[in-house]
């Protein structure tokens, strides 16, 4: 599928309970949302930001990117992305949802997701990563790190904040030695007609239980294809995350200059 068949839309809202104004936070002298746009644009795919705040819109447009004003009432980034897609009048066949708090997203990760749509059967897709066992069991237990169980066909079977699967017959201290766990990377892609369908679905019981929107799709019978990445990403949810990201960037720059 040619790149003209894709569009990247980045949902970015100003009012975050844990980090108000997060998209405009500076990382190494550049606003977070602009960094995300630049990374996404390196794929050669059309990029637009969907926001509910004029300050974010102005920042994005000043940097030379497209921004679309959307409702402040959306309950999910997917809903915001769909409104922007419609307002843009885009003819893209596949919409890629890159989170506005992923300033270090790699263009290769977006391209891996695009590759899922070489198969005409793919309707929805997302990324997964093998869990780094050196981080230890406590890191895997973190409910903010979403785990994924996959079938042999590469489709997701389930997403959970709990550790899945449970390893029967082994002490939990040995689980990382006997099984490869996968974690979710929060970037999605949808066929445009599928995006229109899933925005009409009601919240589902499993989604409400785990607070994971993608469970709504699984509960309604949609298959979610997964692509594997080994690229590191650093999502920014809190001011402390931002400080950690800035330190990581400094370390990376120092290593590259040696």
N, C-alpha and C positions, 0 to 999 in steps of 0.2 A: 504494500500500500504506500503510495507516495506521501511525502510530508504535507502536501497541500490538503490531504484528507483529514489532517489532525489539527486541533487547536488546544493550547494549554490555557486554562482559566484558573486564576489564583484567587481564592476567596480570602478576604482580609477585612475584619471588622475592628473597630476601634475599642469597643467596650468589652474588654476581657476582665473577668472578676479577679483573676490572679495577677494580671499584668496589663492594666489599662494603657492604651496607646502603643501596644507592643509592635505593630507593623512599622511604626516610625522610630523605633529604638535604633540607635546608631551602633554599628559594628565596624570597627576600624574606619570610622569616618563616613560610612555610607548607611542609609536607612535599610533596615532589614528587608522590607518589601521590595526595594530596588535591587538588592542582592539576589533575591529569589527570581525576579524578572530577568536579570542578566544571565543567571545560570540556565534558566529555562530557554532563553532566546538562543543560547549556543547550540541548540538542537536544530535550528533553522525552521522551527515550527512557529506559527502565529501565536502570540502571547497577549493575554489581557488580564487585568485585575478586576475582580468583582468586589465592590466595597459599599458600605453604608455611610461613609464619612467623607466629607469634602476635603478634609486635610490629607487623607490618604490619596484621594483622587488627584489632588493638586501635586502632591509629591511624585506620584507615578508619572503623571503627564509631564512634569518638569524634567524628568529623567528620560523622556522620549518614548514612553510606553503608553499603551492604551488602558484606560480605566473606564468602568461602567458603574454608575450608581444603581444600587439595588436596595430592596426593602430592608428595614432594620428589624423586621419581625420574623425573619427566617430562623428555624430551629436547627438547621444543619448547613454545613458548607455545601453539600450537594444541592440543596434547594437554591442557595445563592448562585451557585455555578449555573444552574439551569436557567434562572432568570436572566443572567448576563448573556448566556448563549442565545436566548431568544431575542434579547434587545439588540445584540450585535447583528442579527440576521445571518449568522454564520451558516455556511453550507457544508461545514466539516462533517465527516462521517463518524469520527471518534473524538470525544471530549476528554481531555486529561486534566484531572483535578490535582494540582500541586499545592500543598498547604503553604500559607503565607508565613508560617513560622519555621520554615526549613531553608535557612539561608545558605546551607552548604550542600543542597541537593546536587547530585552529579548529573550532567547531561546524559551520561551513559545509562543512568537509572531510568530516566524518562524514555530513552531509546529502547531499553529492554522491555518496558511496558508496551511501547508501540509495537514491538515485534510479536506480542501475543495476538495481535489482530491480523497477522498473516493468515491465521486460521479463521475462515468465515464463520465458524461456530462460536467464536468468542464474543460474548455480549458484555461482560464485565471483567476487569482485571485489576490486580494489585501486586505489590512487591512483598517478598519475604526475605529474611536473612537468617543464616545459621547463627544460633546463639554462641557467643564466644565463651566457652567453658571456663576460661581463665578468670572470668568475672565472678565466678562462684555461684552457689545455689541461691544465696540471698538476693542477688541481682535478678535471677530468673524468677524468683518469687514475687518481685515487685509488681503490683497490680497495674501500674502505669505502663508496664512493658507488656504489650498484647502478644499472646502466643497463638500460633496457628498449627492446626493439624491438616495435612494435605493427603489427597489420594494419589495413587500411582499415575493418574492421568494429569496431574499438576493442578487439579482443581482443589479449592479449599473445602475441607469438610466442616471445620468449625474454627471460630475465633474466640479466645477467652482471656480474661484477666487472670484466671487460675492457670496453674501449670498443666498443660496437656501434651501428651497423654500421661496418665498415671502409670508408673512402672511397677507392675505386680511382681512380688517375689524378690524384690531388691530393696535394700535399705536406701532411704532417700539420699543419703550422703554419696551413694554410688551412681545415682541416676545419670549424672553428666558423663560418666564413663561408659555407660552402656547404651545410650540413646542420643541421637542428634535432634535437638529441639530447634524449632523455627520460630522467629518472632516477626511481627508485622511491621512493615514500613508504610506509613500513612500517605501513600499516593495512589490515586485510583484513575481508572480510565473506563469510559462507557461508550457503547454505540449511542449515537444521538437519540435514536428512537427508544432505546432502553433507558436512557437517562430520563426521558419524558415519562416513562412508565413508572419508574421507581419513586419519582417525586410525588406520585399520587397514592402511594402505599401508606397505610396507617402504621403507627409504631407497633412493634410486635412484642410479645411477652419476653422472648430472650433478649431482644434489644433493650427493653426496659430494665431487665435484671442486670445485664452487664454494662449498660450504657455504651453499646457498640452498634453503630448504625448498620454496619455491614451484615449483622445477624438478621436484620429485617429482610434483606435480599435473599439470604439462604432460606429463611423460614417461608418465603413466598415462592420457593422453587427455582430461583435463579442460580446458575452456576457462576462461580467466581474463579477465573483462571489466575494462577500465580506465576510470577517470574522471580527467579532468585537473583539477589545481588549480594556482592561482598563489599560494596562501597560503604564506608561509614557515613552516617548522617547525625546531625545534632539538632534536634527539635528544641525550640525555645518556648517554654511554658511559663517561666517565672523570671524575675530579675536575677535570681541566683543562677539560673540556666544561662542567662546572657553573660554573666561574669565568667562562667566556666567556658563558654564558647569563645570569648575573647582571649582567655588564657590558652585555649587549644590552638587558636589561630596564631598567636604569638609564637608558640612552640613550633608550629608547622613552618612559619616563616623563618625562624632561626635555623631549623634543620635544613631548609631548602637553600639557605645562604652559606652553608658550610661547604 
